[in-house]
C-alpha cells in the first residue's frame, strides 16, 4: 500500500474542474529502519521532531531546487516559506561517477539534503525548462548534467531510487518535443512524426510497468536481459542455414515452445520491495492529441500509479494550444489522483491550469523573478482590486504592476518596503526598502537575491492560499477573471538582462580578470603549458593517424597493382597459348 493519500476537500462548480485537497505522506517503517530513523531527526529551525505524516495542500507547489538546494535559502529560512514539498532533479545532483558508490550511502536523499520534514519528489529532468538533448533509446534517456550530456539507463535509475528512497519518484519517460527541432522559436528540422511519438508512448508505458514491478521486488532488469538473450538465440536459430522442410518446422516448434516457457514461468520477487516510495507517471505524446489521449488512458489503467505528471515545457505553440493539449491529457486521468504540471508558472497560467483540474506546480516562477531582480506585487481574491495609490500602476494601460524591477533607477530613492503590509522577512516592519535592495543589486551583494527570493516565495505561497480559499468559498472563477482584469498577462521572458545589471556584471568580470592576472600568474602559466602539451599530443595522434592512413593507402595501391599485373600476365599467357594451337 502506498504511503501517499490524496483527499479532495472541495470541488469547484461545473464551470471549472478546480478542486481543493490535501496530499499526505506517511513515514514508512522500512524506510526509517533502513536509513537511520529519519523520522526522529530534528528539523533545523524547529524544536519539534519531523512528523510521522507530512501534508501538502492543493492546489499547491513543490519548491523548485537547484543541485538539491532551494536557491537563496538557508535551512531555517526555507522552513518559513510554508510550502510542504521539494522537487529535486537527478540531472542536478548526480555526480559523474554515480551511481557507482551509492551503495555506501547510510541514509535517504531527504536526510542527505536535510529535507526530512518535506515531501520530496525526485524527477530526472529540470522541471523549470526543456533543454535540447540527444535522442533517447530503449535502454536510456539523455539528460543535461553540469558535466555535460549524459545517458541514464533504467538500471542506473532504479539503483538510484533504491538508495535515495524519495517520497515520490517520477517514472522513467521518453519525453520528446518539437523544441528539439527549433531555433529562436522556429522549426529547423522535421517535427516528431506520429511513428516517433507512438514509440515514445509505448516506451514510457513499458518503463512504467518495469518500475511498478521493481517497487514490488521483481528484478525487471534481469528479466529483460533473460528475454533478450532468449530472443537472440531464437533469431540465431532462424538465421542458420537449414536444409529440409522438416528441420525448418522443428525450429519453429522449438521457438514457440521457448516463448511459451518464458511466459508460463511465474516470476517471483527477488529484491527487497520499496513500497515506501510513491510513483508519479509522466503523460507524454508531444503535440499529437490522439497519442496524448492514449498515453493518459493507458497510464490511468495502471492502478499502482499514485499520481501523474504533465510537462508542458515540451510543448510548442501558442498558450491556447498548449492549454488545449493540457486539457486533453487531464480529461482522461482519474480525478481521485493528484496531477502535477510543469511549465505553467505565471499566475494566470496557474489559474487556467487549476480550472482544468491541475493540482500541483513548482516554484520556478518566483525563482526566475528573483534572478531578474524583480519583486512580486500581484495578489489574488478581494485584495486584487485596484489600489488607491498610483505608485504601483502602469502609466500606459492603467493595469496594476504584477512586479517591479529593482534594477530600475527609479527605486534608488524609494525608501518604502517592496510591498506595503507584506509579512515576508524582507518587508515585515519596513526593515528593508526598495532603495536598499537596489543598492545591494548594484553592489553585487547576494543579500539582494536572498531578500527578493524570500519576498517572491512568500507572495507565491500567499497566492496559492488565496486560490484554495476561493475554491472553498465558491468564488474561484470570479476572482480569476478579476485577477486578469487587474494585472493583465505576464510579458514574455526574453532572457535579456537589465542594462544596469549588464554594467555590473561587466565590471565584475573585468575585476576578476585583472585579479586573476595578478594573483594566478603561475596557475595560468601552468594551465597554458598543460594545454600546449595536450595540443601537441593531439597533433601527434592526428599525425600518426594520417601516416597510418597514407601507409594503408600505399599498401592497397601496391596490392592492386600487383593483382593487376598478375591478371595481365595470366591473360597474356592465355592469348599466347591460344595462338600456338594449330
Beta strands, then each sheet from edge to edge (+ up, - down):
strand 1: 4-11
strand 2: 19-26
strand 3: 53-58
strand 4: 60-64
strand 5: 85-89
strand 6: 119-123
strand 7: 140-145
strand 8: 148-153
strand 9: 168-170
strand 10: 182-183
strand 11: 186-187
strand 12: 278-282
strand 13: 307-311
strand 14: 338-342
strand 15: 360-362
strand 16: 374-376
strand 17: 403-405
sheet 1: 1+ 2- 3+
sheet 2: 14+ 13+ 12+ 9+ 6+ 5+ 4+ 15+
sheet 3: 7+ 8-
sheet 4: 10+ 11-
sheet 5: 16+ 17-
end
